[in-house]
Amino acid sequence: MMASLCKSLLFVTAVVQLSLAAYPVVPFQPNVANLFLTAQDPAKSMLCFTDYITKSNEINEKYSKDYNQCLLDAKNEREKLEQETVAKKAQIVARSSEVCERLNDCNNKTNSMDTFKCHARTGAINSKDVYVISGNSSDYVSVIQEHYRIIDLRHEQCSKSAERTYVQASAVNYGQLQDCLEGKVPTTTLPPSTPTTNPAVSTVPSTSLRPTTSVPTSKSDISSTDESSTSDATIDGLDTRAMLIENSPRPKGPFQTGKFAKLLNFLK
């Protein structure tokens, strides 16, 4: 019994640790293995932990989806901002190219006198263009930085919202696990049948009243006949209920089916 309990504990602990890896840590949540060790009913505890792990996986998947959506939204906003600044960048590049061409023309003069005259003539024009390029670029930098700051702020708010939702959902799930282990949440399995000292009854339900061989003539006969009919009907009802319970399929726990079946077979 202890060996089976230890195997179950190792299995549950491993699954919980793997399912919660790389996710935000809930600071107020103690070790779930302690709950398993202090549980009084191992079979019921296994059902409780199965439901806990299933819900934890759903919470983790939702957090991953929300977090990735935050990253995608921030990326799309940055790409949109980059597209909006393409035209401004083209203007700056074109104007700076004109300045460079004028400077290169002056540098390519055959003699020094012509080179100096060219730079003296175009220097004022180039200075004006360079000043415009510098001023416009500074304005663009300020605007773009502000947009990036807003994008980063939205991304941070989105990520914190996803993390807050994850922590709250994990806390609720952990509270439900505690309630389940304490018996506050009903289990989905039928309670085990207890032995009874009552005499065995037939499992075939009666479909008609038992015929009588004589007609009652006195009040005592009528009373005994009514009591017999009532007793027969009660027994028939018990027979029908017993047959339905006997033939009804027993529900299987989540660890007997699905993705945990192979691991359970390995631990047996």
VOPAGU-2260 file (C-alpha; in pm, 1 decimal, decimal comma):
REM VOPAGU-2260
SITE   aa  ch    i         X         Y         Z
SITE  MET   A    0       0,0       0,0       0,0
SITE  MET   A    1     280,1     238,8      91,4
SITE  ALA   A    2     470,0     154,0    -227,3
SITE  SER   A    3     162,7     225,3    -438,7
SITE  LEU   A    4     104,3     550,8    -251,8
SITE  CYS   A    5     466,1     658,2    -305,0
SITE  LYS   A    6     442,4     583,0    -677,7
SITE  SER   A    7     122,1     784,1    -701,7
SITE  LEU   A    8     282,2    1070,3    -512,2
SITE  LEU   A    9     586,6    1072,0    -740,8
SITE  PHE   A   10     362,8    1065,2   -1045,9
SITE  VAL   A   11     141,7    1351,9    -927,5
SITE  THR   A   12     439,6    1560,8    -818,1
SITE  ALA   A   13     617,3    1510,1   -1151,3
SITE  VAL   A   14     308,2    1598,3   -1353,2
SITE  VAL   A   15     239,8    1910,1   -1147,5
SITE  GLN   A   16     600,4    2029,3   -1168,2
SITE  LEU   A   17     613,8    1974,7   -1544,3
SITE  SER   A   18     278,9    2142,1   -1602,6
SITE  LEU   A   19     375,0    2450,3   -1399,9
SITE  ALA   A   20     729,1    2490,0   -1535,1
SITE  ALA   A   21     814,7    2820,7   -1707,3
SITE  TYR   A   22     500,0    2986,6   -1570,5
SITE  PRO   A   23     463,9    3262,8   -1311,0
SITE  VAL   A   24     496,5    3132,9    -956,8
SITE  VAL   A   25     197,2    3181,0    -728,0
SITE  PRO   A   26     370,9    3304,8    -408,8
SITE  PHE   A   27      96,9    3206,6    -163,0
SITE  GLN   A   28      56,3    2852,9    -296,2
SITE  PRO   A   29     232,1    2584,1     -82,4
SITE  ASN   A   30     374,5    2261,0    -216,0
SITE  VAL   A   31      92,8    2048,1    -356,3
SITE  ALA   A   32     281,1    1733,5    -253,1
SITE  ASN   A   33     215,4    1820,8     111,4
SITE  LEU   A   34    -157,3    1809,2      45,6
SITE  PHE   A   35    -122,9    1466,5    -109,1
SITE  LEU   A   36      74,6    1336,4     190,5
SITE  THR   A   37    -177,0    1469,6     442,0
SITE  ALA   A   38    -478,9    1335,3     252,9
SITE  GLN   A   39    -667,3    1055,6     429,6
SITE  ASP   A   40    -825,8     892,2     124,1
SITE  PRO   A   41    -563,9     814,9    -147,1
SITE  ALA   A   42    -824,4     713,0    -407,0
SITE  LYS   A   43   -1024,9    1029,5    -360,6
SITE  SER   A   44    -705,6    1234,8    -348,2
SITE  MET   A   45    -600,5    1094,3    -684,6
SITE  LEU   A   46    -931,4    1206,7    -836,8
SITE  CYS   A   47    -892,5    1550,4    -681,0
SITE  PHE   A   48    -538,0    1588,9    -813,4
SITE  THR   A   49    -643,4    1467,5   -1157,9
SITE  ASP   A   50    -903,1    1742,3   -1179,9
SITE  TYR   A   51    -649,7    1991,7   -1041,9
SITE  ILE   A   52    -388,9    1900,3   -1303,6
SITE  THR   A   53    -643,7    1917,2   -1586,0
SITE  LYS   A   54    -755,0    2265,5   -1482,4
SITE  SER   A   55    -392,8    2373,5   -1431,5
SITE  ASN   A   56    -309,6    2274,0   -1787,9
SITE  GLU   A   57    -606,5    2476,2   -1915,2
SITE  ILE   A   58    -495,2    2778,2   -1710,9
SITE  ASN   A   59    -138,4    2744,5   -1838,3
SITE  GLU   A   60    -252,5    2719,5   -2199,9
SITE  LYS   A   61    -466,0    3031,6   -2161,9
SITE  TYR   A   62    -175,7    3221,8   -2007,7
SITE  SER   A   63      55,8    3118,2   -2291,1
SITE  LYS   A   64    -201,7    3225,0   -2548,3
SITE  ASP   A   65    -260,2    3562,3   -2380,7
SITE  TYR   A   66     112,8    3628,8   -2334,0
SITE  ASN   A   67     194,6    3542,1   -2694,5
SITE  GLN   A   68     -89,7    3765,6   -2809,5
SITE  CYS   A   69      68,2    4053,2   -2615,5
SITE  LEU   A   70     397,6    3993,7   -2795,7
SITE  LEU   A   71     223,8    3974,3   -3132,6
SITE  ASP   A   72      30,3    4297,6   -3075,2
SITE  ALA   A   73     348,1    4484,3   -2978,6
SITE  LYS   A   74     530,3    4348,7   -3282,8
SITE  ASN   A   75     247,1    4453,4   -3516,0
SITE  GLU   A   76     240,5    4805,1   -3370,2
SITE  ARG   A   77     615,5    4844,6   -3419,2
SITE  GLU   A   78     591,4    4725,0   -3778,3
SITE  LYS   A   79     303,1    4966,0   -3841,2
SITE  LEU   A   80     506,0    5253,4   -3697,7
SITE  GLU   A   81     798,8    5158,5   -3918,6
SITE  GLN   A   82     575,2    5168,3   -4225,9
SITE  GLU   A   83     445,4    5511,7   -4128,8
SITE  THR   A   84     799,3    5653,7   -4112,2
SITE  VAL   A   85     914,5    5516,0   -4448,2
SITE  ALA   A   86     813,7    5834,4   -4635,4
SITE  LYS   A   87     988,1    6061,7   -4383,8
SITE  LYS   A   88    1301,0    5848,8   -4402,4
SITE  ALA   A   89    1296,3    5872,6   -4783,4
SITE  GLN   A   90    1282,9    6254,1   -4763,9
SITE  ILE   A   91    1582,7    6267,8   -4531,3
SITE  VAL   A   92    1780,8    6024,7   -4746,9
SITE  ALA   A   93    1701,7    6217,9   -5066,6
SITE  ARG   A   94    1800,6    6553,3   -4919,7
SITE  SER   A   95    2121,8    6420,8   -4769,6
SITE  SER   A   96    2206,9    6256,2   -5102,4
SITE  GLU   A   97    2177,5    6594,9   -5274,0
SITE  VAL   A   98    2419,5    6743,5   -5023,5
SITE  CYS   A   99    2663,5    6459,8   -5081,8
SITE  GLU   A  100    2639,4    6497,1   -5459,6
SITE  ARG   A  101    2719,4    6868,5   -5441,5
SITE  LEU   A  102    3015,6    6801,2   -5217,6
SITE  ASN   A  103    3141,2    6527,4   -5448,0
SITE  ASP   A  104    3109,3    6756,3   -5749,8
SITE  CYS   A  105    3327,8    7011,2   -5578,4
SITE  ASN   A  106    3580,4    6748,3   -5480,1
SITE  ASN   A  107    3605,2    6622,4   -5836,3
SITE  LYS   A  108    3718,1    6955,8   -5980,6
SITE  THR   A  109    4044,6    6942,1   -6172,8
SITE  ASN   A  110    4229,5    7217,0   -5986,6
SITE  SER   A  111    4230,9    7354,6   -5637,2
SITE  MET   A  112    4091,7    7697,9   -5728,8
SITE  ASP   A  113    3777,1    7550,3   -5881,1
SITE  THR   A  114    3734,5    7317,0   -5585,5
SITE  PHE   A  115    3753,7    7602,9   -5335,3
SITE  LYS   A  116    3517,0    7819,2   -5535,0
SITE  CYS   A  117    3267,4    7533,7   -5561,3
SITE  HIS   A  118    3267,0    7468,9   -5186,8
SITE  ALA   A  119    3239,2    7839,7   -5112,8
SITE  ARG   A  120    2940,3    7868,1   -5342,6
SITE  THR   A  121    2756,2    7553,4   -5233,7
SITE  GLY   A  122    2855,6    7565,9   -4867,4
SITE  ALA   A  123    2568,8    7796,1   -4773,8
SITE  ILE   A  124    2317,0    7577,1   -4958,5
SITE  ASN   A  125    2456,7    7263,3   -4800,9
SITE  SER   A  126    2452,4    7421,5   -4456,5
SITE  LYS   A  127    2085,3    7507,6   -4496,4
SITE  ASP   A  128    1998,0    7157,1   -4612,1
SITE  VAL   A  129    2202,0    6994,8   -4335,9
SITE  TYR   A  130    2028,3    7214,5   -4077,9
SITE  VAL   A  131    1688,6    7107,8   -4211,6
SITE  ILE   A  132    1797,1    6744,1   -4211,5
SITE  SER   A  133    1918,4    6770,9   -3853,0
SITE  GLY   A  134    1605,9    6950,5   -3727,6
SITE  ASN   A  135    1360,1    6717,9   -3897,6
SITE  SER   A  136    1551,0    6408,7   -3787,0
SITE  SER   A  137    1547,5    6527,4   -3425,3
SITE  ASP   A  138    1170,6    6577,2   -3441,9
SITE  TYR   A  139    1119,3    6235,0   -3596,3
SITE  VAL   A  140    1333,3    6072,1   -3327,9
SITE  SER   A  141    1127,6    6231,8   -3049,9
SITE  VAL   A  142     798,3    6124,6   -3206,6
SITE  ILE   A  143     914,8    5769,3   -3277,4
SITE  GLN   A  144    1058,0    5727,9   -2928,3
SITE  GLU   A  145     728,1    5837,4   -2777,9
SITE  HIS   A  146     539,7    5588,3   -2993,3
SITE  TYR   A  147     778,2    5311,4   -2890,7
SITE  ARG   A  148     733,0    5407,5   -2526,2
SITE  ILE   A  149     355,2    5378,2   -2561,6
SITE  ILE   A  150     391,0    5042,6   -2737,8
SITE  ASP   A  151     617,4    4911,6   -2461,1
SITE  LEU   A  152     376,8    5041,4   -2197,0
SITE  ARG   A  153      81,9    4866,4   -2359,7
SITE  HIS   A  154     282,4    4546,7   -2388,6
SITE  GLU   A  155     377,7    4562,7   -2021,2
SITE  GLN   A  156      16,3    4623,1   -1918,0
SITE  CYS   A  157    -100,8    4336,9   -2137,5
SITE  SER   A  158     159,2    4098,6   -1993,5
SITE  LYS   A  159      77,3    4194,4   -1635,3
SITE  SER   A  160    -293,3    4148,1   -1703,3
SITE  ALA   A  161    -229,7    3799,3   -1841,5
SITE  GLU   A  162     -10,5    3713,9   -1542,6
SITE  ARG   A  163    -267,9    3849,4   -1297,4
SITE  THR   A  164    -539,5    3639,3   -1459,8
SITE  TYR   A  165    -312,8    3335,2   -1438,1
SITE  VAL   A  166    -237,5    3388,3   -1068,3
SITE  GLN   A  167    -603,4    3443,3    -979,4
SITE  ALA   A  168    -718,1    3137,7   -1172,7
SITE  SER   A  169    -441,4    2927,5   -1016,3
SITE  ALA   A  170    -543,9    3041,7    -668,8
SITE  VAL   A  171    -906,3    2945,8    -734,2
SITE  ASN   A  172    -797,7    2609,9    -872,7
SITE  TYR   A  173    -580,1    2545,1    -567,9
SITE  GLY   A  174    -866,5    2637,4    -336,5
SITE  GLN   A  175   -1091,0    2392,1    -517,9
SITE  LEU   A  176    -824,1    2124,7    -470,1
SITE  GLN   A  177    -821,3    2187,5     -95,8
SITE  ASP   A  178   -1201,7    2175,2     -82,7
SITE  CYS   A  179   -1200,6    1848,8    -275,7
SITE  LEU   A  180    -945,6    1689,9     -41,0
SITE  GLU   A  181   -1147,4    1806,6     259,7
SITE  GLY   A  182   -1463,9    1652,9     116,7
SITE  LYS   A  183   -1642,0    1981,5      49,2
SITE  VAL   A  184   -1672,1    1898,9    -321,9
SITE  PRO   A  185   -1861,1    1577,0    -410,0
SITE  THR   A  186   -1672,0    1319,3    -612,0
SITE  THR   A  187   -1798,3    1187,0    -943,7
SITE  THR   A  188   -1760,7     818,9    -846,9
SITE  LEU   A  189   -2030,8     611,9    -678,9
SITE  PRO   A  190   -1972,5     520,8    -311,4
SITE  PRO   A  191   -1862,0     162,2    -246,7
SITE  SER   A  192   -2138,7     -82,6    -170,4
SITE  THR   A  193   -2167,6    -195,4     192,7
SITE  PRO   A  194   -2267,9    -548,9     298,6
SITE  THR   A  195   -2624,1    -586,3     425,6
SITE  THR   A  196   -2788,1    -843,8     651,6
SITE  ASN   A  197   -3126,8    -822,8     479,9
SITE  PRO   A  198   -3243,1   -1140,8     307,0
SITE  ALA   A  199   -3163,4   -1167,2     -59,9
SITE  VAL   A  200   -3440,3   -1065,1    -295,7
SITE  SER   A  201   -3501,0   -1156,5    -656,3
SITE  THR   A  202   -3329,4    -939,1    -915,7
SITE  VAL   A  203   -3609,5    -989,8   -1169,0
SITE  PRO   A  204   -3868,9    -714,3   -1135,0
SITE  SER   A  205   -4231,0    -815,8   -1112,0
SITE  THR   A  206   -4454,9    -682,4   -1387,3
SITE  SER   A  207   -4794,9    -772,8   -1234,9
SITE  LEU   A  208   -4962,9    -808,4    -900,3
SITE  ARG   A  209   -4957,7   -1150,3    -744,4
SITE  PRO   A  210   -5292,8   -1325,0    -790,8
SITE  THR   A  211   -5492,5   -1414,1    -486,0
SITE  THR   A  212   -5664,6   -1748,7    -445,1
SITE  SER   A  213   -5957,9   -1622,2    -244,8
SITE  VAL   A  214   -6170,5   -1312,3    -213,1
SITE  PRO   A  215   -6133,7   -1141,6     125,0
SITE  THR   A  216   -6458,9   -1129,3     314,0
SITE  SER   A  217   -6365,5    -974,8     647,6
SITE  LYS   A  218   -6193,4    -652,5     746,8
SITE  SER   A  219   -5892,0    -844,4     872,5
SITE  ASP   A  220   -5860,8   -1023,7     539,5
SITE  ILE   A  221   -5885,2    -694,8     348,1
SITE  SER   A  222   -5623,3    -536,4     575,3
SITE  SER   A  223   -5385,5    -828,6     536,1
SITE  THR   A  224   -5437,5    -825,6     159,8
SITE  ASP   A  225   -5355,0    -450,9     138,8
SITE  GLU   A  226   -5045,8    -495,0     351,7
SITE  SER   A  227   -4932,4    -785,7     134,2
SITE  SER   A  228   -4984,2    -580,1    -185,3
SITE  THR   A  229   -4794,7    -286,0     -39,4
SITE  SER   A  230   -4510,2    -512,4      70,6
SITE  ASP   A  231   -4497,2    -675,8    -273,8
SITE  ALA   A  232   -4487,8    -335,3    -447,9
SITE  THR   A  233   -4210,4    -219,7    -215,9
SITE  ILE   A  234   -4008,1    -533,8    -283,2
SITE  ASP   A  235   -4065,9    -492,5    -657,5
SITE  GLY   A  236   -3940,5    -132,6    -638,1
SITE  LEU   A  237   -3633,3    -244,4    -446,7
SITE  ASP   A  238   -3574,0    -520,1    -701,1
SITE  THR   A  239   -3595,2    -273,3    -991,5
SITE  ARG   A  240   -3363,4     -22,9    -820,1
SITE  ALA   A  241   -3113,2    -295,3    -732,8
SITE  MET   A  242   -3112,8    -423,5   -1091,4
SITE  LEU   A  243   -3054,6     -70,9   -1231,2
SITE  ILE   A  244   -2766,0     -10,3    -990,1
SITE  GLU   A  245   -2616,9    -351,3   -1068,2
SITE  ASN   A  246   -2634,4    -301,0   -1447,3
SITE  SER   A  247   -2528,9      66,3   -1456,0
SITE  PRO   A  248   -2171,6     123,9   -1583,3
SITE  ARG   A  249   -1919,6     232,0   -1324,5
SITE  PRO   A  250   -1758,2     567,5   -1412,5
SITE  LYS   A  251   -1385,5     559,7   -1459,9
SITE  GLY   A  252   -1159,2     817,2   -1304,5
SITE  PRO   A  253    -956,5    1051,3   -1528,3
SITE  PHE   A  254    -635,6     866,2   -1443,9
SITE  GLN   A  255    -782,4     543,4   -1591,3
SITE  THR   A  256    -836,3     701,4   -1931,1
SITE  GLY   A  257    -672,6     964,7   -2150,1
SITE  LYS   A  258    -315,0    1082,2   -2152,8
SITE  PHE   A  259    -232,7     961,5   -1797,0
SITE  ALA   A  260    -322,4     595,3   -1859,9
SITE  LYS   A  261      19,8     500,1   -1996,0
SITE  LEU   A  262     198,6     664,0   -1705,0
SITE  LEU   A  263     -25,2     486,2   -1455,3
SITE  ASN   A  264      37,0     150,7   -1621,8
SITE  PHE   A  265     409,1     220,5   -1601,3
SITE  LEU   A  266     386,3     297,0   -1229,5
SITE  LYS   A  267     190,2     -18,9   -1150,9
